[in-house]
Structure formats: C-alpha cells, structure tokens
Amino acid sequence: MNATTPFRRLRRAVALALAASLSLGSLAAGAQTATLQKIKQSGELRIGVAPGDPWYFRDPASGTWTGLGVMLGEQVAKEMGVKMTPVETTWGNSVAALQAGQIDAMFVLDATEERKKAIDFPASPLLWYAQGVLAKEGLVAKNWADLDKPEVRIGVALGTATDRDLTTRLPKAKIERFTNTDETVAAFMSGRVDAIGFYHPALVIAYSKIRKGKVQVPQPVVALPTSVGIRREADAGFRNQLDGIIAKLYVSGQTQALYGQYLKTKGIDPATVPGVMKETLGQ
C-alpha cells in the first residue's frame, strides 16, 4: 500500500466536509433571504395576530380577526399583490415566531432596543400613540399639571410603562395601582379613581365599552412610534418594500382613515378622540 494513501484519504475527507459545510451555509443564507420571494411564490402575507384591541380583535362568534393591525396588513398585502393571512400568536411569542418563519410580519410591534437585537424593523413608523388619560366628566387635563394635584386619583396597571411614567410625571397626584387593565377600568367605573392612565388607543376602546369620561392627551404630548416586526435577513428587499408601503399609507392619511373606520365599528366618532398620527396628537 502506498504510504501516502491515508493522507490522501484524509485530505479528500476534509475537502468533502468543507464542501458540505459551504453548501449548508449557502442554503442557510438562501433561507434568510427568502421572505419576499416566499411571499410572492405563495401569494400570501402571513401576519401575526394576538388579542389586543384596537390592534387585533377576534369576534367570539365567528372567530374572525379584525382591528387596525389586520386592516393595515390587508392594505400592505394589497400593495404587494398578495392576500393577507392571519396567524394567531401571542405578543410574547411574536419575535420567536418571526425568527422561526411562522409569520412574515407582526404589525404594531414597538421597535425596542431589545427586539432590535433579534429581529428587524422598517425605518418608517407605522403609527403613533401617546400617553393619555380617560378622565371623569369635569376633569380637564389639557396639561399634565392639571392632574398633578393631591386630590386627583389616577389608576394605572401595576408595573407598566404608564405606571413608571406617571409616577415620575405626577409626583403630587395620588397614583392608585391595580393588578391589570380590567381592574383599573373597573375602579374608574365605580368612582374609586378620577382617571386612568394608559396609551390612548386602548383608552378609546375602554371608553367604547363603558361610555364614561373622556379620553385626553395632555400637553406636553408623550408620543411613541410603533412599527412592524419582520425577520432579520441579509436581503433587504422585503424590509425596503414594506417601509415604502407603510410610509405611503401614513403620509396619505390612509392609516388614520383605517383607524377611524375601525372605531366606527365600536360606535366611536373618530373626530371626538385623538388619532394615530403624531401631527394630530394633542390638538
């Protein structure tokens, strides 16, 4: 036997292993750049849906999903020439669902620094929401100072961003903390608090159910943008196309119009509550 034969066999084995590794790497790279292509090939845009009115609401009778997030997903799908397909998930699992390719996009997902480490977001904001209050009749909250008084009782859900913000912003007011949003709303209905704090679209939905008080966004406006979460990939095609579409919807006023359209299904006149465009909040 030639003494060099074992060496040649080893070299050949290494070469084959390297080739296999490069092949697998190419397949992985291809999978990461396939979102836009996959959407076009399948003819559908799969969006995550999770309970959270007014963004997502499932009719208990029909099981059909509605809400602003669904409506925006439908518009984006229309612009892309495909259909929109809702895929149920949870807010907590949405990032993992995107990473696993179970959904293509999650609308109304805030682009936090932590999430940016795991998934991607388009550059343009989807819409804006503001820190607001649902206050009892006669309690005018034009400015935050109007609420920063010892006699004003404000309900918040314990441990939320609103709890942290209003605790700092309103040091003189009496902040009442409740386990969850439902308990906070119940306290307002019973008169245990004079107002409840949360982001204004959720307050509008709360008002649509209890028909008590008025939703207000005090000055200075504390507004935050929200976005669309997508899977991180080397190819920016889907992100760029999505960015262009949501920017178009926002600038044209269609995003606001869809919000108003949804509120009408809840019996709310959109002209009587704050919108979801930064330019109109607090006016």
C-alpha positions as CSV (number, residue, x, y, z in Angstrom):
1,M,0.0,0.0,0.0
2,N,1.3,3.5,-0.8
3,A,2.3,5.3,2.3
4,T,0.6,8.5,1.1
5,T,-2.8,6.8,0.7
6,P,-4.0,7.6,4.2
7,F,-3.0,11.2,3.8
8,R,-4.8,11.5,0.5
9,R,-7.9,9.9,2.0
10,L,-7.8,12.4,4.9
11,R,-7.4,15.3,2.6
12,R,-10.3,14.1,0.5
13,A,-12.5,13.7,3.6
14,V,-11.6,17.2,4.7
15,A,-12.4,18.6,1.3
16,L,-15.8,16.8,1.2
17,A,-16.6,18.1,4.7
18,L,-15.7,21.6,3.7
19,A,-17.8,21.4,0.6
20,A,-20.8,20.2,2.6
21,S,-20.3,23.0,5.1
22,L,-20.2,25.6,2.4
23,S,-23.3,24.0,0.8
24,L,-25.2,24.1,4.1
25,G,-24.1,27.7,4.6
26,S,-25.4,28.7,1.2
27,L,-28.7,27.0,2.0
28,A,-29.0,28.9,5.3
29,A,-28.1,32.2,3.6
30,G,-30.8,31.4,0.9
31,A,-33.3,30.7,3.6
32,Q,-32.6,34.0,5.3
33,T,-33.1,36.0,2.0
34,A,-36.3,34.2,1.0
35,T,-39.0,36.2,2.8
36,L,-40.0,38.4,-0.2
37,Q,-39.6,35.6,-2.7
38,K,-41.6,33.3,-0.5
39,I,-44.5,35.8,-0.2
40,K,-44.6,36.2,-3.9
41,Q,-44.4,32.5,-4.6
42,S,-47.1,31.6,-2.0
43,G,-49.3,34.6,-2.9
44,E,-49.8,35.4,0.8
45,L,-48.5,37.7,3.5
46,R,-48.8,36.0,6.9
47,I,-49.2,38.4,9.8
48,G,-49.2,37.6,13.4
49,V,-52.4,38.3,15.3
50,A,-52.7,38.4,19.1
51,P,-55.5,39.7,21.4
52,G,-55.1,43.5,21.9
53,D,-57.9,45.8,20.8
54,P,-57.8,48.1,18.8
55,W,-54.9,46.4,17.0
56,Y,-56.3,42.8,17.0
57,F,-59.8,41.6,18.0
58,R,-61.3,38.2,17.4
59,D,-65.0,38.0,17.1
60,P,-66.0,35.3,19.7
61,A,-68.9,34.2,17.5
62,S,-67.3,33.9,14.1
63,G,-63.6,33.6,15.1
64,T,-62.8,36.3,12.5
65,W,-60.0,38.7,13.3
66,T,-60.4,42.4,12.9
67,G,-58.6,45.5,14.2
68,L,-56.3,48.2,12.9
69,G,-53.3,45.8,12.7
70,V,-55.4,43.4,10.5
71,M,-56.6,46.3,8.3
72,L,-53.1,47.6,7.8
73,G,-51.9,44.1,7.0
74,E,-54.6,43.8,4.3
75,Q,-53.5,47.1,2.8
76,V,-49.9,46.1,2.7
77,A,-50.8,42.7,1.1
78,K,-52.9,44.5,-1.5
79,E,-50.0,46.8,-2.4
80,M,-47.8,43.7,-2.8
81,G,-50.4,41.9,-4.9
82,V,-51.0,39.1,-2.5
83,K,-53.6,38.1,0.1
84,M,-53.2,38.6,3.9
85,T,-53.4,35.6,6.1
86,P,-53.7,36.0,9.9
87,V,-51.7,33.6,12.0
88,E,-52.6,33.5,15.7
89,T,-49.7,34.1,18.1
90,T,-49.0,36.0,21.3
91,W,-47.2,39.2,21.9
92,G,-44.6,37.4,23.9
93,N,-44.0,34.8,21.2
94,S,-44.1,37.1,18.2
95,V,-40.4,37.6,18.0
96,A,-39.7,33.8,18.1
97,A,-42.5,33.3,15.5
98,L,-40.8,35.7,13.2
99,Q,-37.4,34.1,13.7
100,A,-38.8,30.7,13.0
101,G,-40.5,31.8,9.8
102,Q,-44.0,31.1,11.2
103,I,-45.2,34.6,10.3
104,D,-43.8,37.2,7.9
105,A,-44.7,40.3,9.9
106,M,-46.1,41.5,13.2
107,F,-47.9,44.8,12.9
108,V,-48.0,47.3,15.9
109,L,-44.8,45.9,17.4
110,D,-42.6,48.5,19.1
111,A,-39.0,48.6,17.9
112,T,-37.4,48.4,21.3
113,E,-33.6,48.1,21.6
114,E,-34.0,44.6,22.9
115,R,-36.2,43.5,20.0
116,K,-33.8,45.1,17.5
117,K,-31.2,42.6,18.7
118,A,-33.3,39.8,17.4
119,I,-35.5,41.0,14.5
120,D,-35.7,43.8,12.0
121,F,-38.0,46.8,11.5
122,P,-38.7,49.2,8.6
123,A,-37.3,52.7,9.0
124,S,-40.7,54.5,8.8
125,P,-43.1,54.4,11.8
126,L,-46.4,52.6,11.3
127,L,-48.3,54.9,13.5
128,W,-48.0,56.8,16.8
129,Y,-49.7,56.5,20.2
130,A,-49.5,58.8,23.2
131,Q,-49.6,58.6,27.0
132,G,-53.2,59.6,27.8
133,V,-55.9,59.5,30.4
134,L,-59.6,58.6,30.5
135,A,-60.8,61.2,32.9
136,K,-64.2,61.7,34.6
137,E,-66.5,64.4,33.4
138,G,-65.4,67.8,34.5
139,L,-61.7,66.9,35.0
140,V,-59.9,68.7,32.2
141,A,-56.4,67.5,31.5
142,K,-55.1,70.0,29.0
143,N,-51.7,69.8,30.6
144,W,-50.1,67.3,32.9
145,A,-50.1,69.9,35.6
146,D,-53.9,69.8,35.6
147,L,-53.6,66.3,37.0
148,D,-50.6,66.8,39.3
149,K,-52.6,67.5,42.4
150,P,-53.0,65.6,45.7
151,E,-56.8,65.4,45.3
152,V,-56.6,63.7,41.9
153,R,-56.7,59.9,42.0
154,I,-55.2,58.2,38.9
155,G,-55.5,54.5,38.3
156,V,-52.7,52.6,36.5
157,A,-51.9,48.9,35.9
158,L,-49.1,47.9,38.2
159,G,-45.6,47.7,36.8
160,T,-46.5,49.0,33.3
161,A,-44.6,51.7,31.4
162,T,-47.6,54.0,32.2
163,D,-47.1,53.3,35.9
164,R,-43.5,54.2,35.8
165,D,-44.0,57.3,33.7
166,L,-46.9,58.8,35.6
167,T,-45.3,58.1,39.0
168,T,-42.4,60.3,37.8
169,R,-44.5,62.8,35.9
170,L,-47.2,63.4,38.5
171,P,-45.5,63.3,41.9
172,K,-48.3,65.2,43.7
173,A,-51.2,63.1,42.4
174,K,-52.4,60.0,44.1
175,I,-51.4,57.1,41.9
176,E,-53.6,54.0,42.6
177,R,-52.1,50.7,41.3
178,F,-54.2,47.7,40.1
179,T,-53.2,44.2,39.0
180,N,-54.3,44.6,35.4
181,T,-56.1,46.9,33.0
182,D,-59.5,45.4,33.6
183,E,-59.3,46.1,37.3
184,T,-58.1,49.7,36.6
185,V,-61.1,50.3,34.3
186,A,-63.4,48.8,36.9
187,A,-62.1,51.2,39.5
188,F,-62.8,54.1,37.2
189,M,-66.3,52.9,36.6
190,S,-67.0,52.6,40.3
191,G,-65.6,56.1,41.0
192,R,-62.7,54.8,43.1
193,V,-60.3,56.8,40.8
194,D,-60.9,60.1,38.9
195,A,-58.9,59.0,35.8
196,I,-57.0,56.1,34.4
197,G,-53.8,56.3,32.5
198,F,-52.7,54.3,29.5
199,Y,-51.8,54.7,25.8
200,H,-54.7,56.5,24.2
201,P,-55.9,53.9,21.7
202,A,-56.5,51.4,24.5
203,L,-58.3,54.1,26.5
204,V,-60.6,54.8,23.5
205,I,-61.5,51.1,23.4
206,A,-62.2,51.2,27.2
207,Y,-64.4,54.2,26.6
208,S,-66.3,52.4,23.9
209,K,-67.2,49.7,26.4
210,I,-68.1,51.8,29.5
211,R,-69.2,55.1,27.8
212,K,-68.0,57.1,30.7
213,G,-65.5,60.0,30.9
214,K,-63.4,61.5,28.1
215,V,-60.1,60.4,26.5
216,Q,-57.5,63.2,26.7
217,V,-53.8,63.6,25.7
218,P,-52.3,66.2,28.0
219,Q,-49.5,68.5,27.0
220,P,-46.6,68.2,26.5
221,V,-47.5,65.1,24.4
222,V,-45.6,62.0,25.3
223,A,-45.8,60.2,21.9
224,L,-44.2,56.9,20.9
225,P,-44.0,55.3,17.4
226,T,-44.8,51.7,16.8
227,S,-43.6,49.6,13.9
228,V,-43.8,46.3,12.1
229,G,-41.5,43.4,13.2
230,I,-40.0,41.3,10.5
231,R,-37.4,38.5,10.3
232,R,-33.8,39.7,10.1
233,E,-32.1,38.7,6.9
234,A,-29.3,39.7,4.6
235,D,-31.6,40.6,1.7
236,A,-33.3,44.0,2.4
237,G,-35.9,43.6,-0.3
238,F,-38.9,42.8,2.0
239,R,-37.9,45.5,4.6
240,N,-37.5,48.2,1.9
241,Q,-40.8,47.4,0.2
242,L,-42.6,47.3,3.5
243,D,-41.0,50.6,4.5
244,G,-42.2,52.3,1.3
245,I,-45.7,51.0,1.7
246,I,-46.3,51.9,5.3
247,A,-44.8,55.3,4.7
248,K,-47.2,55.8,1.8
249,L,-50.2,54.7,3.9
250,Y,-49.2,57.1,6.7
251,V,-48.4,60.2,4.6
252,S,-51.5,59.8,2.5
253,G,-53.7,59.7,5.7
254,Q,-54.9,56.2,5.0
255,T,-53.5,54.8,8.2
256,Q,-55.6,57.4,10.1
257,A,-58.6,56.7,7.9
258,L,-58.4,53.0,8.7
259,Y,-58.2,53.7,12.4
260,G,-61.3,55.9,12.1
261,Q,-63.1,53.2,10.1
262,Y,-62.4,50.6,12.8
263,L,-63.5,53.0,15.6
264,K,-66.8,53.4,13.9
265,T,-67.4,49.7,14.3
266,K,-67.1,50.3,18.0
267,G,-69.7,53.1,17.9
268,I,-67.0,55.8,18.3
269,D,-66.9,59.0,16.2
270,P,-63.2,59.3,15.3
271,A,-63.4,63.1,15.3
272,T,-64.0,63.0,19.0
273,V,-60.9,61.1,20.0
274,P,-57.1,61.5,19.4
275,G,-55.8,60.0,16.2
276,V,-52.7,57.9,15.5
277,M,-50.7,60.5,13.6
278,K,-48.0,62.3,15.6
279,E,-49.0,65.6,13.8
280,T,-52.5,65.5,15.3
281,L,-51.9,64.2,18.8
282,G,-52.7,66.8,21.5
283,Q,-54.5,69.1,19.2
